[in-house]
Amino acid sequence: MEDLTFGEQVKIVLGRKGMTIKELAETIEKETGKKMSRQNLTQRLGRDNFQEQDMRLIASILAVHFS
């Protein structure tokens, strides 16, 4: 089986934690002070388009370590 992308891993963790993409987007916005809409985050998760600092922030918010 192929390794999961970061975006796929985030979606799985969100489901397990009972958290929505909207809630994650709102938390990112609060943490960074930068606008982050649910639509934008959904698109980025689908394209797996993240810089390392964004990946670290999301992992921290979800309290997990991604590989």
N, C-alpha and C positions, 0 to 999 in steps of 0.2 A: 504494500500500500504506500502511496506517495505521502511525503510529509505534508502536513497542513500549512497553509500560508498563515501569516500573522492575522490577516482579516478573518480567516476561517476560525482560527483559535479564539479570537475576540468574540465572535458570534456564539461559539460554544460556551465560553465562560459566562457571557451575558445570560444565556438561557439557564445555565446551572445556578446562577446567582439570582435569578428572577428579576433581572434588570433590563430595561429597554435601551435601545440605541438612543432614544431621545434623552433618557436620564443620563447616559454616558456623555452625550454631547453637551448637556447643561453643566455637568460636572467639569468637563474640559474647559468650558467657557469660564466658569467660576475660578478654576485653578490658574488659567493663563491670562484671563482678561481679554482674550481674542474671541471674536464671534465664531461659533461653531453650530451650524444648524443640523438637525437630524438628517436632512437630505444630503448635506455635504458629507457628513460622516458615513452615511450609507453608501454613497458613491465611492468614497475613499476605501471603505472596507471591501467593496466589490472589486475595485481595481488593485487592492493591496498596495496603496500609494501612501507610504508613511516614511518620514525621516526617523532616524534612530531616536532623537529626543522625544518625538511624538509617541513612539512605541514604548519608551521608558515611562512616560507620563501615564499612558493608558494602563500599562502593567501595574504601576503604582496605585492608580485609582481602583483597579480591580483586585489589588492585593495578590497578584500572582506573578510567576516568573515564566516568561515565554521563551521558547527556543527557536 
